[in-house]
């Protein structure tokens, strides 16, 4: 029962993270009002709910993304996974507004596909603005 509640909670967080920011931010230019300079973002190495998983199970991805500039910025935050056989999956992608110096926590849950290749996969969190990659960090996930 506890695992079920955790999975439901992570799935809800994922839906909120993905749906609300995209709908709320449509049509606004990247970079938002403020800073005037180039965008600056920091990404912490993501933490996974487990480092070993079987196909069909869920994995939680938790991380921190921050605006290291002084002005307000809009960043595209993307969580993706690269399987052991080279298949990339975008787990979540969202446009998020950051005030100067602000750091936000991100969390998302995703199921490992039943037909995923066994071996070491890479789960990444990346931040971009205006099509320019500002930062990216990864964590290893063993699928067995």
C-alpha positions, 0 to 999 in steps of 0.5 A: 500500500505504501509503494502504491501511495508513493507512486500515486504521489510521484505521478501527481507531482509529474503531472503538475510539473509538466502541465501547469507551467506549459499552459501558464507560460505559452506565448511568452518569450524565453528569458522573461523580463529582467536580467538583460544579460545572458542566462545562467543556470545551475543543475545539481546531480539528480537523485534517483529513488533507486539505483537498480530497477527491473523493467515495468517498475517506476523510478523517481527522479529528484533534482535542483535547478537554479538561476545563478543570474540576478534577473528573472529568467525562463528556463526549459527544464528537461528530464530524460533517460538514455537506455543501455542500447542508446534509446532516448526518452524524454520523461518530462519537459517544462518551461519554468520561471525563476527569479534572480538567484532562485533555486527550485526542486523538481521531481518526476516519476516514470515507468521503465518500459517492459521491453527496455534493454538491460544494463546501465541507463543514464537519467539526465536533468538539463536546462536550456534557454532560447535553444542554448544548453545552460547545464546538465547533470546525470545519474546512472540507473541499472536496469536488470 
